[in-house]
């Protein structure tokens, strides 16, 4: 049977987190079972026997194909080798006149062990995580669909900040004028948000980690999650260290406030139109990447979350319970809930939208702000990168100076004719108006105003400096 085109494309694409090549020219490669285990534990995958690491097809000796198939099936069904046993069958194909075997490995609902070891997949490598307790915990968490932030603490409502609970009630007005939380007691509100649960082993109720992170006193947060921290860094002039920094160690709601303020401090707020509505692309980008940074991180991991502003980019990093690896595609992306109770509260108080909308919004506003596309990288460390024009960082002077070199098509999509009519009207009303005043009234840079007037063709400036004036020549 000839190799189908879709499988040939997988070979052509090389090894990855879901594709592995094994030579197995005359005997099955022993580490193929490690790969089966890691694929089962991660996202599934495709194994090709008879293919070298570089993608060169060497084939399997014709008289050894059946032997290798039988050996593989026997081993994979042996619970002393693979537990729980897996029921996989290699499929023979012919390509380039050579025989290869193809094995499709699905994702297992259980954690799979190979020779009593637990293997996980990272990029194009199989990793033995047996003695890495944190990695094993995260693997089990992925498999059973449980969430670390639902872990129940011994703390009660008195360990939370009543002012934050009240603030959350007030913030629900963004979502709904008569939100049900406004009429609830603190306890009822926490139960509604899934922040009071019963421990499945002790059967004792308590505030969850999510509740502590959202509304807890700082001392309480540190007592249950001493690794909780977000590092905000501005690094443009002093690239070896930083120009400004804020180490944020507090509840998630006030963490959001401080990170937003940090971003607003160091990023210019250029003018944009969304339809006919003036919007702050900067603030919308910050809202999306900061809410993602806070609500979707893996809080069981001690990796320090980061918001970093550099000369040509903003990027965030946070620990992540990944469901894949590599760059996410907006067209094919399928969102997975990471910390549902935290995300729910963020949505109810207007700090985030529905699951999956953040990626679309970030694309939209990044296009407005910098004319480029953001990048989302899925992995055990989740990364978002927002490209910047150099002028987007607030280090080069007042806004009117910063805007001079911003291309018009990056600033907004207002039709050219609309601005032409407005410029004509303003010059007729006041022939002494300056380019700066025109720009301020239209929300354009001085350079863009100059380009607009040049394109108009019949408007020219007579005289020099503040003593000159505009004249409009009639078209022939």
Secondary structure, DSSP 8 states (H G I E B T S, - for coil): -B--HHHHHHHHH---SSEEEE--SSS--TTHHHHHHHHHHTT-EEEEETB-TTS-B----GGGHHHHHHHHHHHHT-TTTEES------EEEEETTEEEEEEEE---SS--EETTEEEEEETTEEEE-TT-HHHHHHHHHHHHT--GGG-B-S--GGGB-HHHHHHHHHHGGGT-TT-GGGGS-HHHHHHHTT-EEE-TTT--EEEBHHHHHHHB-HHHHHHH-TT--EEEEEESS-TTS-SEEEEE-S-HHHHHHHHHHHHHHHB----EEETTEEE-HHHHHHHHHHHHHHHSS-TTS---EEEEEESSEEEEEEE---SS-EE--TTT-----SSHHHHHHHHHTTS--STTHHHHHHHHHHHHHHSS--EEEESSEEEEEEE--GGGBTTSS-HHHHGGG--HHHH----HHHHHHHHHHHHHH-TT--HHHHHHHHT--HHHHHHHHHHHSSEEEESSGGG-EEEE----
